[in-house]
Amino acid sequence: MAEEPAAEIQLLRSQKVKLIEILRADADFVLQHADSRCLLSLYDYERVKACRVPSEKVTDLLDHIIQRGPEAARDLLELLNDKALQDTFPMLRFIKDVQVNTLSSVFSLQGKGKPSQKRKLASDLQETITSKKICNKGSSLVTEKQLMIVARTIGKSWREIGILALGVPSVKLEQIEEDNSGHVLRVFAMLRSWRSSQREKATAAHLHSLLSQKDLALPPESIDSLLETD
């Protein structure tokens, strides 16, 4: 008989449609987080990045992770439980309960382990989820919520800030201005562009340091939210 797929693989397959629906809202953000944790090879990263349709990009990402096996699937599940991802995609919070239930049911179906072992499995999983989060202040990748809070505090000098502090090309700023009608949305799009270009370096602390430069004249309190933790 063919060997049963690992529990993590089964979970990703069973929730694949729901995950695509949730994560396609910002597929690039998910991809950058996955890349920062080395969940993809450079070749696979470039292939997924080249996809222009968000839902297809997420589909390709999930397929690559599943193909890499249980360890990669486990790492992705850890990422999906990360605070930065759950803040950006609140609907992801379902994954923790599904994860425990799936692993427990798989052990039950396979007849492996006593009830006490199953309880220990669930307990260990919960510990892993809570203990493996990035805990240094401001060291996690900046979230959409944080970017929007900052965007609301930046005034008419947003183009200068984009060029001088964030290194966003003027051509990109012109494109952002054409694509977005409101001021806050333009600043938000600029910050997202910076985040995408920085990949794993796009931490809240890094953005805070860039926006803290004296010549930008931004009030400290306007960007202090980047260093706050819940």
Helices and strands as residue ranges (DSSP letters): H 7-14, H 16-23, G 24-26, H 27-36, H 42-50, H 54-68, H 70-80, H 83-88, G 90-93, H 94-110, H 115-131, H 144-151, H 158-164, H 170-179, H 183-198, G 199-201, H 204-211, G 214-216, H 220-223, G 224-227
